[in-house]
């Protein structure tokens, strides 16, 4: 909660955040949290902690907008997203700046996030071609067809690490398919969501089709319990993903909850040194390691010291504040540094140490420098838990099967990659890694549209994926229609 040291509303860099309901920004109750810029620790805005009554108003606005929006042909609905994609591209400087201000990403990462949002929107524009109904004459004079209908009122609960992109994992597809949405962004990064709502309004989205409700745990619980919300998507930690999934499904809602990750990169001795070292470093340090696709464990198979030496040299040249941004909060910084200290105390060797990092002029920022730790054992907490920071641990393995045993033992299953010049080894790892997304010589194996994003095991709860073709089934329900106009058509037990 805010304290007496919080600046007055007029002194904040950004106006206090408001909910967006029925096409208008509306003030909420008195309870609020401060929003910090993690690069310098300064308060830049305030975000409301919405009540169940405030969620009710958003749901009512969505229910009012739902019938005409669902009745709008999909080819007309996607025209909004053609315009929205253009607006994302035209406003990329401003949108990237917002991401940097509230999340801490460096400019290139923030811009890449917005460009990915445009790519996601581009896929939504193709939905009329992808979701065309199926028709077949199943017997003489009898026709069966399938048509897709929106689920109804849906909710999307999004995390702090991608304030612009993750909301756009769900908004374009869900809304283009005819649903109305309640977006609940992370209370740590609420500013981008309001700008997304404004751009969609400018693109012609009718009032009430998208509503933004801010808040914390109480708001999430109200979303899970609301009788008129039909489906919920969630992205966040595995601990909370389990809670949301159980609570939503216990209320008979559709739910897809994406959780955490512990992604393993298997580096073989024959891996190309330059490409491997640079890609592994980029994977573990990009976005300050705060992404569910970041590599956090390197399985060094056999003689790979020459690659580790190159990684060490690259990491030591990285400049915090220029090449890598801060982590999201002071608590996150302390937690990450605690993992490093614990591993060092248990016998691991810290090759590059990002603790006690400060950036001149931003001494109040939450910076952790890139950190590389060798000789980590699989039983160490840092090898098992999702650290969610710019930290890579190295576990030594004698062969690829030993490396895969470590990867398979992880309860998570988001991503895995192998670096090798051997096609047989690559195929073997792809087939045997216990992960929903795998890569060969790719540090961050995120599928590009139209291929879907989604992990396995404790990285995903629910059926289907959250983006691409895999999301269509989640955001729609199918109606099967059988017609017979020929009175001479055969009569049988199904007639």
Secondary structure, DSSP 4 states (H G I P E B T S, - for coil): ---TTSPPGGGSSSPPP-EEETTEEE---S-EEEEEETTTTEEEEEEE---HHHHHHHHHHHHHHHHHHHHS-HHHHHHHHHHHHHHHHHTHHHHHHHHHHHH---HHHHHHHHHHHHHHHHHHHTHHHHSPPEEEEEETTEEEEEEEEE-SEEEEE--SS-TTHHHHHHHHHHHHTT-EEEEE--TTS-HHHHHHHHHHHHTTPPTTSEEE---SHHHHHHHHH-TT--EEEEES-HHHHHHHHHHHHHTT-EEEEE----EEEEE-TTS-HHHHHHHHHHHHHGGGG-STT-EEEEEEESS-HHHHHHHHHHHHH--BTTTB---S-HHHHHHHHHHHHHHHHTT-EEEE--TT---TT-TTS-----EEEES--TTSHHHHS---SSEEEEEEESSHHHHHHHHHHSS--SEEEEE-S-HHHHHHHHHH---SEEEES-SS-PPPTTSPP---GGGEESSS-SSSGGGHHHHEEEEEEEEE--TTS---TT-
